Amino acid sequence: MADTKISALTAVTTPAGTDEFAVNQSAASKKVTLDQIKTFVNQDTIKVVASDQANSTTTAAAVTDLSLTVAAGTYLAKYWIVYRTAATTTGIQMYLRHDGTTTRLAATWYTLTTGGAAATGIADQATTATAQLMEGKGQRASNVASGSTQGVDTVSADQFAVMEGLIIVTVSGTLDLMFNSEVAASAATIMTGTSLVLSKVA
């Protein structure tokens, strides 16, 4: 193939993480992907849910668009979660799972609730004249569920939750946000736009 100036090449319209670049490493010609460069430069990985994912069972499923391979290291994870449930009496359960080996995985997710002076477990995203209580769920190990919430203030309406965690990985594996409905045959749905930022700190 004839040599072509870079300026004469076809422009990339939508960069992909698997796009490859030529590099010289220790006098050897090698290649590197855009994802590898991004990880090296800022140590952050961003994932976004592209389409709604529902679960109408009490058996947890991974949020497909947020699954990613996490190698050995120490990470901070933060999820911005928008979800809905099919009935006001249907809650949601969420927790993290890493199927490699972790020496530490601790996380908490929290949301506003209808509670006044006591916990109710009912998520409440409605605008109110007064401040609201915040309730949450936690975990101390990978793939350990902490139980479901007890419902939502409005059926099939957006609810917002944040999950934050610290993960120490010793053997590479897939990191998943797991979720399920509190009630069988009543859907809990993770909504489009739900996002993860995973930061490698060590």
C-alpha positions in Angstrom: 0.0 0.0 0.0 1.4 3.4 -0.9 2.3 5.8 1.8 -0.4 8.4 2.6 0.0 11.7 4.5 -2.0 11.8 7.8 -3.8 14.9 6.5 -5.0 12.8 3.5 -6.6 10.0 5.6 -10.3 9.7 6.1 -11.4 11.3 9.4 -12.8 9.2 12.2 -16.4 10.2 12.7 -17.2 8.3 15.8 -14.1 7.2 17.8 -14.3 3.8 19.4 -12.4 2.5 22.4 -11.0 -0.3 20.2 -9.4 2.1 17.7 -5.7 1.2 17.5 -2.5 3.4 17.3 1.1 2.4 16.5 3.6 2.9 19.3 7.3 2.2 19.9 7.8 0.6 23.2 11.4 -0.3 24.2 12.5 -0.2 20.6 9.7 -2.7 19.6 6.8 -1.8 17.3 3.5 -2.4 19.1 -0.1 -1.2 19.1 -2.3 0.4 21.8 -6.1 1.0 21.8 -7.9 4.3 22.6 -9.3 2.7 25.8 -5.8 1.8 26.9 -4.6 5.4 26.3 -7.6 6.9 28.2 -6.9 4.6 31.1 -3.3 5.6 31.2 -3.9 9.3 30.9 -6.7 9.8 33.5 -7.3 6.4 35.0 -11.1 6.9 34.6 -13.5 4.6 32.8 -17.0 5.9 31.9 -20.0 3.7 31.0 -23.5 4.8 30.2 -26.7 2.8 29.9 -27.9 3.2 26.2 -31.3 1.6 26.6 -33.7 0.8 29.5 -33.2 -2.6 31.1 -36.1 -4.2 33.1 -36.1 -7.0 35.6 -39.4 -8.4 36.7 -38.0 -11.1 39.0 -36.5 -11.2 42.5 -33.4 -12.8 41.0 -30.6 -10.2 40.4 -29.3 -9.4 36.9 -26.3 -7.4 35.8 -27.0 -4.0 34.2 -25.5 -5.0 30.8 -24.3 -1.6 29.6 -22.4 -1.0 32.8 -20.4 -4.3 32.8 -16.7 -3.9 32.4 -13.5 -5.8 33.0 -11.6 -4.5 36.1 -7.9 -5.6 36.5 -5.9 -5.7 39.6 -5.7 -2.4 41.5 -7.6 -0.1 43.8 -10.7 1.7 42.4 -13.3 4.2 43.4 -16.7 3.6 41.7 -19.6 6.1 41.5 -22.9 5.2 39.8 -25.6 7.8 39.0 -28.8 5.7 38.8 -32.2 6.5 37.4 -34.7 3.8 37.9 -38.5 3.1 37.9 -40.7 0.5 39.3 -44.1 -0.7 38.0 -46.0 -0.2 41.3 -45.7 2.1 44.3 -45.4 -1.0 46.5 -42.5 -2.4 44.4 -39.0 -1.5 45.6 -35.6 -2.3 44.1 -32.4 -4.0 45.2 -29.0 -3.0 44.0 -25.4 -4.1 44.8 -22.0 -4.6 43.2 -20.4 -7.9 42.1 -16.8 -8.5 40.9 -16.3 -12.1 39.7 -12.5 -12.0 40.0 -10.9 -11.8 43.4 -11.3 -8.8 45.7 -9.7 -8.1 49.1 -12.2 -5.3 49.7 -15.5 -4.2 48.2 -17.5 -1.8 50.2 -20.3 0.3 48.8 -23.4 2.3 49.7 -26.3 3.5 47.7 -28.7 6.2 48.8 -31.8 8.1 47.8 -34.3 10.6 49.1 -37.4 9.0 50.8 -40.8 9.7 52.1 -39.6 9.2 55.6 -40.3 12.1 58.0 -38.8 11.2 61.3 -38.2 7.6 60.6 -37.1 5.4 57.7 -39.7 4.1 55.3 -37.7 2.5 52.5 -39.9 4.3 50.0 -38.0 6.4 47.4 -39.4 9.9 46.8 -38.2 12.1 44.0 -41.1 14.5 44.2 -40.5 18.2 44.9 -41.4 19.1 48.5 -41.6 22.3 50.5 -39.4 20.9 53.2 -36.2 18.9 53.1 -36.4 15.1 53.0 -34.6 12.3 54.7 -32.1 10.2 52.8 -32.0 6.5 53.2 -29.6 3.9 51.9 -28.3 0.4 51.6 -24.7 -0.9 52.0 -22.5 -3.9 51.4 -19.2 -5.1 52.8 -18.2 -7.8 50.2 -18.6 -8.5 46.5 -21.9 -10.1 45.4 -23.6 -9.6 48.8 -27.1 -8.2 48.6 -28.4 -5.9 51.3 -32.1 -6.1 50.7 -34.7 -4.2 48.7 -36.3 -0.9 49.3 -40.1 -1.0 50.0 -41.5 1.1 47.1 -41.6 4.4 45.4 -43.7 7.6 45.8 -45.0 7.4 42.2 -45.5 4.5 39.8 -43.4 4.4 36.6 -41.7 7.7 37.4 -38.0 8.5 37.6 -36.3 7.9 40.9 -32.7 8.9 41.4 -30.0 7.1 43.5 -26.3 7.3 43.9 -24.0 4.3 44.6 -20.4 4.8 45.7 -17.9 2.2 46.5 -14.2 1.3 47.0 -12.9 -1.9 45.4 -9.5 -3.6 45.8 -9.0 -6.2 43.0 -6.2 -8.8 43.1 -7.4 -11.0 40.2 -9.1 -9.4 37.2 -12.8 -10.0 36.6 -16.0 -8.3 35.5 -17.5 -5.6 37.7 -21.3 -5.5 37.6 -24.1 -3.4 39.0 -26.7 -6.0 40.0 -30.4 -5.2 40.4 -33.7 -6.9 40.9 -37.3 -6.1 41.7 -38.6 -6.4 45.3 -41.7 -8.1 43.9 -41.9 -11.0 41.4 -43.7 -10.1 38.2 -43.5 -6.4 39.0 -40.7 -4.7 37.0 -37.9 -2.6 38.3 -36.2 -0.8 35.4 -32.7 0.8 35.1 -33.2 3.8 32.8 -31.2 5.1 29.9 -28.5 7.6 31.0 -27.6 5.7 34.2 -23.9 6.1 34.3 -20.7 4.9 36.0 -17.3 6.6 36.5 -14.7 4.1 37.7 -11.4 5.7 38.8 -8.2 3.7 39.3 -6.4 5.3 42.2 -3.6 2.7 42.9 
